[in-house]
Amino acid sequence: MYKTRLLTLAFIIFSYISFAQTKVNIDDQSIRKSIVYFVNSIKYKKIDQAVDCIYPRYFSIISKEQMTQLLNITYNNPLLKIEIQDMKIGNIEKTELIGREYYSIVNYFPKLKCNVSAMNEDMKKKIGEAMISKYGKENIKYIQTEGSYIINANMRACAISSDKKNWKFLILEKQYKPQLVKILPKKILDKI
């Protein structure tokens, strides 16, 4: 009798742990798939598609048209050609239900190539300094023969969903925190 209860309890605990891990893995897979779609949309210059991956409440701060314009200026600029060469996804935090939405912080690492060969030397230097300031000297390499910077970026995004299937994103950087205060819960803002 005692052994049966003990085995039943062990089975219940094992089932609960297995279910919890499966649930986290399903969330992780869904978030991974969504962030890859978002980054690939930018990589292949499908800007409207990328804008659709952004958390809609962000458009109360900057309009959808302005965001589209900003991404086009950044990724379709003939003077500053930015290309996403590769991306790795790091840690995806456990999803949290806050209010009516689920939140998770995603760490990802895009490898960027920034071709500045069309710029004059002064502008190349300023771009390089800005990149070093943003990403750190150890993550920037200048290839003189190509006139390109290779950047190993360390980025974070907040994945947000109401159904754990359709995830939208906000880039989390300290410089954006004053804007994000208006739309993200304090618990998430404290992680920036």
N, C-alpha and C positions, 0 to 999 in steps of 0.2 A: 504494500500500500504506500509506504513512504517513498520507495524507489519510483513508483508510478507517478506520484505527485512531483517528485524531483525531476523526472524525465519530462513531464508535461510542462513544468515551469521552464526548464532549459529549452524546450522546443518553442515555447511562446517567446522567450527572450531572443532566441536565434531568429525566429520568423520576423520579429519586430525590427531587429538590426538589419536583416536582409532587405526587408521592405523599405526601410529608411534609406539604405544605400542605393537601392534601385531607383527610388524616387529622386534622389540627388543626381544620379547618373542621367536620368531622363531629362531633368532640368538642364544639366550641363550640356547634354547633346543638343538640346533645342537652342540654348544660348549660343553654343559653338557654331551651329549651322547658321544662325541669324547674323552673328558678327562676321563670319566669313563672307556671307552674302553682301553685307554692308561694305566691307573693305574691298571686295572684288568689284562692287559697283563703282567705287572710286577708281580702282586700278584700271578698269576698262572704260573709264570716262563716261559711265552711264550716270550722270549727275542727278537727273530727276529720280532715278531709282534709288540712289544713295540718300537723297533728301527724304524720300518716303520711309527710310529706315530710322529717321530721327524722331525722338519722342515728340508728339504733336504739341504738348503744352509749351515746348520751347519756342514755338512760333508766336506765342503771346509776347515774347521778348524781342525776337527778330523775325520778320516776316519770312514766309516760305520762299518768296521771290528773292529777298535779300540773301538768304542762305544759298539758294541756287546760284546766284550771281557770285557770291563769295567763293564757293567751291569751284565754279568755272574759272574765276580769276586765278585761283590757287593751282588747279590741276590742268588747265588748258591755256597756260601762259607761254607764249613763244620765247620770252626772255628768260624765264625761270621754269625749266621743264622738270617737273617732279614726277617720278615714276615709282610705284610700289613694286619692288622686286620679289619680296617674300614676306611671309608673316607667320609668326608662331603665337599660339595662344598659351598663356600661362595659367595661373590660378584663377578659377572661377569660384567666388565665394558662394556659400549656401544661400539659397533664395530666402528672402524674408517678406512676409506679408505685412505691409504697413498701410493702414487704411483699406482701400479697395484694390491696391496694386501690389504686385510682387517686384522686389528689387534684388539685384545681384551685382556685385562689382566684378568686372572682368579685367584681367591684366593681359595685354597683348603686345607683341613686339614686331612691328613692321620694319622691314629693311627698305630704306628709301634711297633712291638715286636722284640727286638734285643737280641737273646740268645748268651751269651758269656761264658756259662758254660764249654766249651772245652778249654778255655784260662787260663793261669796262672794269679795269683792275680795282678801282675804288669800290664799286658796287659788289664785286666778287668778295672783297675783303669784308665788307659790311654784312653780307649774307653769311659768310663763314663765322663771323663774331656772333651774330644772332643765333646761329645754330648751336655753337659751342655753349652759349648762355642757356639755351633751352634744353639741349640734350646732354651736355657734358662733353668735355674735350676727348675723353676716352671712347666716346661713341661716334665720333666724327673722323672721317678720313678724306683727305683731298687727293684726287687723282689728277695731277697736273696735265698729263697728256690728253685727257678727255675734257678737262675743265669741269669736273663733276665732284660733288661731295657724296660720299656714301655715309648714310646715317643709320645707326642701329638704335631705333627709337624704343623707349620704354613708355608705354601708354596705358591709361586706364579709362574704362568707360563704365557707365552705369546702365545695366540692362533692365528694362521696365516692361512689365506685361500685366494685363488684367486676367489673362487666361492661361499663362505659362506656355503658350504655343506661339503667339505672335509677339516677338520681343522688339522693342524700339530702344534706341541708344542715345546717351548724352556723353560727350567726352568730358572727363573729369580732370581739370587742371586748375591750379590755384587761381590763375588769372581770370577764370570764368566763374569762380565762386560767387562774386557779388550778383551775377545774373541768376545763377542756379539757386540762390537762397529763395527766390520767388516761386520755384516750382518743385524743389526736392525736399523731402522730410529731413528734419534736423539730424536724425540718426544716420542718414546717408551723407549729409553735408559734413558731419564730423569726421568722416573717413577721407576727405579730400586733403 
